[in-house]
Structure formats: C-alpha cells, structure tokens
Amino acid sequence: MLKLLWIFSGDDYRIIASCDKLIKFKFALIGVVVIVIILLSLLSIQIAIESLFRSILIGFLIGGFFAAVLSVLYILLLQTLSPNLLPHIKPKTIENSRWLRYLFIVFIAVVVSKPIEYWIFKSDVTQITNHLKATNIAELIRSVHYAEERELDYIEKELNGNHLSNETRNKYVSMKNSINAQKEKKIIQATLLVKNSRYFVQGLNGLHEKRPIIWGITLLNALLFLLPILIKLSIPRSSEYMQEKMRIERDLVDENYALTKQQYTELFWKKHGRFVKLYETHLDPPYNTKRIEPEEKNLNQSDLVELIYKKK
C-alpha cells in the first residue's frame, strides 16, 4: 500500500523506501492527496459531461478518460516542480516558468472545482436556472408576438372593413388562422428548447452572485492541488532522500557526459585520424556554473621586444 502511495507521489519509490519514517510519511501523504485529486477530477468531469449529454454512461466514460489525462498532466507538473538538486545557475526565465506552472495548477484546480460546486449547491442552481428559463420564455413569447403583430393588425383592420368580398374575407381569415398557428408552434418550440436546456454556465454565474462563499471552496481546492508541492518543498536538501537522489542524478549525468566526451574523441580519430579532446570552457562541466577565467600576465617593454624578435 505504501509503495502505491509513493508511486502516486511522482518520485522514486526505491529511494523513499530506504529513508526514515518522516520522509516515508510525507511522500505517502503526497500520494494520498494526489489520489484524492484524481477522484475529484473524475467526479468533476463526470458531472460536467453528464450535465451536457444527460447520460451517466457517457459522463462516466468521457469523464474517466479526461480525468486520466488530467491526472497524468498533474503528476508531470508535480515532478517538474520538484527541487533541482544538480548544480545550476538560476536565470529569471526559469523562475518565471515555475510561477507559470503554479498558475496553471491553480487554473486546473478552479476548473475541477466548479462542477463540484454546481453539484453541492444543486438546489440553488435549480432555482436560479428556473428563474432564468421563465424570464427567457417570457421574452421569447414577447418577441414572437411582436414579430407577427404588425401583420395580424393589418389583417384585423381589413376584416373590420365592409369593402371585402366573401372570398377575400375567407382568404384573410385563413391567413390569420395560419399566422396564429405558426405563432403558437414557435412559442411551443422555443419553450421546449429553453426548458430542455441545462443552463450549466448560467447557473454557475448566478450561483456566484447568490452564494459568494463558493469562492472559499474554490480556494480550498486550489490549496489542495498545491499541497503536494508544499510538502515536497518542506523536505530539506540535507535530508537522506534529497542527498541520495542528488547522488543518483549526478552519477547519471557524469557518466553520460564522460561517454559523450569519449565518443567525441573516437569520432575524430576514426574520421580524421586526429586525437581531439572536447574543449572545456568551465571548471565543472557539464553543469557549467564556474567559468574558466583566462590567465593574465603583466609584461614589460623588454618582454615585448623579445617576443617580436622571437617571431622574426
């Protein structure tokens, strides 16, 4: 069970297994939080898809797929936000990209939180959407009446006159009945369309106005998504886990760099028959944090003269 939690933490469970109890507990806690986030993501997407397609099966299938994608993306972001243990220089662009990843995680948390808030306050959302539907239906009815009003008024005016023949009068009556029938049909169709709409986004917007407390739920969900990162950052670099991870990473980098240098020299020897070594510009390749400074010698006039005559 612990091994599974360590795997979900996004770090090397083999290193964690050899650490002390506190480190094991912290990574197990990260795994628990990640699993909770995955379940919340599944629930959230399932609610959203079901609200759109009105099918529990489709909501579960599509929700499961997108929840899996979201979970992999989150664990990947979690790994990229782990402390960099290798020697490196910190340019501002790296810090900016780190903050962008934090913001992206918060964005994911907000997206996941909204359908769950919709589900928690479903009774309030129903009241809001029913009010919106009633208002929209009334507006649609008024617009339909207004669209046909001018033509119906003209027909009524003609029918109230005494100059019409029976054939023409019957024609106007038929036109009036047809327009009224079309008007009733449009009203019924518009009413059914509005009633069958879920008003998912409109309901959420109205919920924000009616219950601003839901922003507190959004904030808690964002903190939950950031909690694994905060736990990781609480592990000191001097800890057994960080030291062992740094040793493994450095060994891997150093071995591959040494192999690259060897292949570089062998390639020149095979292709050109020359022994050429890779030129180093730093004292600590391949991390390149300490540049080799050129040696400076102060020479006098006699040294310059001697140098010139030697060249001749």
Beta strands, then each sheet from edge to edge (+ up, - down):
end
